[in-house]
Amino acid sequence: MSLIAQPFMENPLIAISHPNHPLLKNKRNSIKKLNKETLITREQGSGTRITIERTTGMKFNSEIEINSNEAIIEAVQAGLGIGFVSKHTVQLELENNIIKQLNVDKFPITRHWFVVHSAKIQLTPIAQRFKDFIITLTP
């Protein structure tokens, strides 16, 4: 398929924990240390999960697979384990100390969000203005 894909914003993936998790006391945590914890992740085939596995070499050791970021955040808030989400999805929770970002080797993993459209079709004027708006709006 002939597509035009233009990145417009960084999308950092982070590890999150309950505010009282013992790993927060460490200045930095290794992937090996993290693998000893209960890990809460997206379902098999999820882009987030694939990116984490490829970048870190992690093998998720838990049967806790959740198909929504909101449910992962709630599970982490309940103290069920360590989760992995886009930092953008938890900004409010981080600011209010509902959850904490863990310092882990190889994290954050930076991906990008893209504007994607067919290269074979000319964008309508409104679609082009929307694309231009998104591209110029973000740093």
Backbone hydrogen bonds, N-H to C=O, Kabsch-Sander energy under -0.5 kcal/mol:
donor,donor_aa,acceptor,acceptor_aa,energy
3,L,1,M,-0.8
4,I,117,H,-3.1
5,A,3,L,-0.5
6,Q,115,V,-2.5
8,F,113,W,-2.7
9,M,113,W,-1.1
11,N,111,R,-3.0
13,L,109,I,-3.2
14,I,85,V,-3.0
15,A,102,L,-0.5
16,I,83,G,-2.7
17,S,100,K,-2.5
21,H,18,H,-2.1
24,L,21,H,-1.6
25,K,22,P,-1.6
26,N,23,L,-1.2
29,N,103,N,-1.7
34,L,30,S,-2.1
35,N,31,I,-2.2
36,K,33,K,-1.2
37,E,34,L,-2.0
39,L,37,E,-0.6
40,I,82,I,-3.8
41,T,39,L,-0.6
41,T,64,I,-1.8
46,S,43,E,-2.0
50,I,46,S,-2.6
51,T,47,G,-2.4
52,I,48,T,-2.2
53,E,49,R,-2.7
54,R,50,I,-2.6
55,T,51,T,-2.5
56,T,52,I,-2.5
57,G,53,E,-1.8
58,M,52,I,-0.6
60,F,58,M,-0.5
65,E,63,E,-1.3
66,I,41,T,-3.0
72,I,68,S,-1.7
73,I,69,N,-2.5
74,E,70,E,-2.2
75,A,71,A,-2.3
76,V,72,I,-2.3
77,Q,73,I,-2.6
78,A,74,E,-1.7
79,G,76,V,-1.7
80,L,75,A,-2.4
82,I,38,T,-2.7
83,G,16,I,-2.0
84,F,40,I,-0.6
85,V,14,I,-1.7
87,K,12,P,-3.2
89,T,86,S,-1.3
90,V,86,S,-0.5
90,V,87,K,-1.1
91,Q,88,H,-0.6
94,L,90,V,-2.7
95,E,91,Q,-2.4
96,N,92,L,-1.6
97,N,94,L,-1.4
98,I,93,E,-2.6
99,I,93,E,-1.0
100,K,17,S,-2.5
102,L,15,A,-2.6
102,L,100,K,-0.5
104,V,102,L,-0.8
105,D,29,N,-3.0
107,F,104,V,-2.1
109,I,13,L,-2.0
110,T,108,P,-0.7
111,R,11,N,-1.3
111,R,109,I,-0.7
113,W,9,M,-3.0
115,V,6,Q,-2.5
116,V,114,F,-0.6
117,H,4,I,-2.0
119,A,2,S,-2.5
120,K,2,S,-0.6
128,Q,124,T,-2.8
129,R,125,P,-2.2
130,F,126,I,-2.3
131,K,127,A,-2.5
132,D,128,Q,-2.7
133,F,129,R,-2.4
134,I,130,F,-2.4
135,I,131,K,-2.5
136,T,132,D,-2.5
137,L,133,F,-1.9
138,T,134,I,-1.4
